[in-house]
Amino acid sequence: MTCQIICVVDALDECNPEQLHILVKLLRRLLPPHDELKPDRQPSVKFLLTTRGYLKILDLFWDSDMSCVHLSGNSRNEKDQIQNEIKFVIDHRLRTLAKKRRVSEERQLAIREALEDVDAQQRTYLWIGLVFQVLEKNFDDRPQARRSLNKETTSTVFYAYDKLLQ
C-alpha cells in the first residue's frame, strides 16, 4: 500500500514576494522534473498551489519542469461574481459583529463603506476573514478609533496580519 501526501498552499498572491521566490526555489529542488516521473509510479508528495493569475507569479512557474494546471477564474465575469460573494460575506460577518458588539446601523454602514472602498484586487476571502478577526479582536467604537479605522482601512493582507499580531 502506498501513501500519497498532498500539500495545499493557497493564495500565493498573498505571499511576501521575497518569500514566494524562496518557496518556488525550494519546490523546484524538492520535486523531480516532470519528464523524469515514471508512468507506473506516482510521486509520494504532490503540491497544489493556488494563486490569482498575476503574470509575475505565473512566470515563476512557466520556465520550470513542474506540471501546471490552469483553472479558470480570471475572466471579468468570474471576478465580478467573486466580488459579489465577498460582499455577501462582508454583510453576514458585519451583521454578526453588530449583534455581538451592539454596533449601530450608522456604524455598520461606515464600516461597510470603508471595506468597500478597498481596491477589489485586495478583497479576497482571506482578506475579509483577517479583517473581521481584527475587528472582533480590536473593536473600539470611540470616535478617535473609528477615524483611525477609516484612515487605515485594512487594505492588504499584510496589514491585517500585522494588526492581528498587535
C-alpha positions as CSV (number, residue, x, y, z in Angstrom):
1,M,0.0,0.0,0.0
2,T,1.4,3.4,-1.0
3,C,0.7,6.6,0.8
4,Q,0.4,9.9,-1.0
5,I,0.6,13.3,0.6
6,I,-0.9,16.3,-1.0
7,C,0.2,19.7,0.3
8,V,-2.1,22.6,-0.4
9,V,-0.7,26.1,-0.5
10,D,-3.4,28.6,-1.1
11,A,-3.2,32.3,-2.2
12,L,0.4,32.5,-3.4
13,D,-0.5,36.1,-4.5
14,E,-0.9,36.9,-0.8
15,C,2.7,35.9,-0.1
16,N,5.5,38.3,0.5
17,P,7.3,38.4,-2.9
18,E,10.7,37.6,-1.5
19,Q,9.3,34.6,0.5
20,L,7.4,33.5,-2.6
21,H,10.7,33.3,-4.6
22,I,12.2,31.2,-1.8
23,L,9.2,28.8,-1.8
24,V,9.4,28.3,-5.5
25,K,13.1,27.7,-5.3
26,L,12.6,25.1,-2.6
27,L,9.8,23.4,-4.6
28,R,12.0,23.1,-7.7
29,R,14.7,21.4,-5.6
30,L,12.2,19.1,-3.9
31,L,10.2,18.0,-7.0
32,P,11.6,15.9,-9.8
33,P,11.3,17.3,-13.3
34,H,8.0,16.3,-15.0
35,D,9.8,14.2,-17.7
36,E,11.6,12.2,-15.0
37,L,8.4,10.9,-13.5
38,K,7.8,7.3,-14.2
39,P,4.3,6.5,-15.5
40,D,3.9,3.5,-13.3
41,R,5.0,5.3,-10.1
42,Q,3.3,8.5,-8.8
43,P,5.3,10.8,-6.6
44,S,4.6,10.3,-2.8
45,V,4.2,14.1,-2.4
46,K,2.2,16.4,-4.6
47,F,1.7,20.1,-4.2
48,L,-1.5,22.0,-5.1
49,L,-0.7,25.7,-5.3
50,T,-3.4,28.4,-5.9
51,T,-3.0,32.0,-6.9
52,R,-4.6,34.7,-8.9
53,G,-3.3,34.8,-12.5
54,Y,-0.8,37.6,-12.0
55,L,2.0,37.3,-14.6
56,K,4.7,38.0,-12.1
57,I,3.7,34.9,-10.2
58,L,2.9,32.6,-13.2
59,D,6.2,33.5,-14.7
60,L,7.9,31.8,-11.7
61,F,6.4,28.5,-12.9
62,W,6.4,28.7,-16.7
63,D,10.1,28.1,-17.1
64,S,10.1,25.2,-14.7
65,D,9.7,21.5,-15.4
66,M,6.8,21.3,-12.9
67,S,3.5,20.4,-14.4
68,C,0.9,23.1,-14.1
69,V,-2.9,23.0,-14.5
70,H,-4.6,26.3,-15.1
71,L,-8.2,26.6,-13.8
72,S,-10.4,29.5,-14.7
73,G,-11.2,32.4,-12.5
74,N,-9.6,35.2,-14.5
75,S,-12.4,36.4,-16.6
76,R,-14.2,39.7,-15.7
77,N,-17.4,37.8,-15.1
78,E,-15.8,35.4,-12.7
79,K,-14.0,38.2,-10.9
80,D,-17.3,40.1,-10.5
81,Q,-19.0,37.0,-9.2
82,I,-16.3,36.5,-6.6
83,Q,-16.5,40.2,-5.5
84,N,-20.3,39.8,-5.1
85,E,-19.8,36.7,-3.0
86,I,-17.3,38.6,-0.9
87,K,-19.8,41.4,-0.4
88,F,-22.3,38.8,0.8
89,V,-19.7,37.5,3.3
90,I,-19.0,41.1,4.5
91,D,-22.7,41.7,5.1
92,H,-23.0,38.5,7.0
93,R,-19.9,39.0,9.1
94,L,-20.9,42.6,9.8
95,R,-24.4,41.6,11.0
96,T,-22.8,39.0,13.3
97,L,-20.3,41.6,14.7
98,A,-23.1,44.1,15.1
99,K,-25.1,41.6,17.2
100,K,-22.1,40.6,19.3
101,R,-20.8,44.2,19.9
102,R,-24.1,46.1,19.6
103,V,-23.0,48.2,16.7
104,S,-25.4,50.8,15.5
105,E,-26.8,50.8,11.9
106,E,-24.9,54.0,11.3
107,R,-21.6,52.5,12.4
108,Q,-22.3,49.3,10.4
109,L,-22.8,51.5,7.3
110,A,-19.5,53.3,7.9
111,I,-17.6,50.0,8.3
112,R,-19.2,48.6,5.2
113,E,-18.3,51.7,3.2
114,A,-14.7,51.6,4.4
115,L,-14.4,48.0,3.4
116,E,-16.0,48.6,0.0
117,D,-13.5,51.4,-0.7
118,V,-10.7,48.9,-0.6
119,D,-9.3,48.0,-4.1
120,A,-11.1,45.0,-5.5
121,Q,-7.8,43.3,-6.1
122,Q,-7.3,43.2,-2.3
123,R,-10.7,42.0,-1.4
124,T,-10.3,38.2,-1.1
125,Y,-11.8,35.6,1.2
126,L,-8.5,35.5,3.2
127,W,-8.5,39.3,3.5
128,I,-12.1,39.6,4.7
129,G,-11.5,36.8,7.2
130,L,-8.5,38.6,8.6
131,V,-10.3,42.0,8.6
132,F,-13.1,40.6,10.7
133,Q,-10.6,38.9,13.1
134,V,-9.0,42.3,13.6
135,L,-12.4,44.0,14.1
136,E,-13.5,41.3,16.6
137,K,-10.3,41.4,18.5
138,N,-9.7,45.2,18.5
139,F,-13.2,46.6,18.1
140,D,-13.2,50.1,19.6
141,D,-16.2,52.3,18.9
142,R,-14.8,55.6,20.2
143,P,-14.8,58.4,17.6
144,Q,-11.0,58.5,17.5
145,A,-10.7,54.8,16.9
146,R,-13.3,55.0,14.2
147,R,-11.4,57.7,12.4
148,S,-8.2,55.6,12.6
149,L,-10.0,52.5,11.2
150,N,-11.4,54.6,8.3
151,K,-8.0,56.1,7.6
152,E,-6.0,52.9,7.8
153,T,-8.6,50.5,6.3
154,T,-7.1,47.1,6.3
155,S,-6.3,47.3,2.6
156,T,-3.8,44.5,2.5
157,V,-3.5,41.1,4.0
158,F,-0.1,42.1,5.4
159,Y,-1.6,45.0,7.3
160,A,-4.4,42.7,8.6
161,Y,-1.9,40.2,9.8
162,D,0.1,43.0,11.5
163,K,-3.0,44.3,13.3
164,L,-3.8,40.8,14.5
165,L,-0.4,40.4,16.0
166,Q,-0.6,43.7,17.9
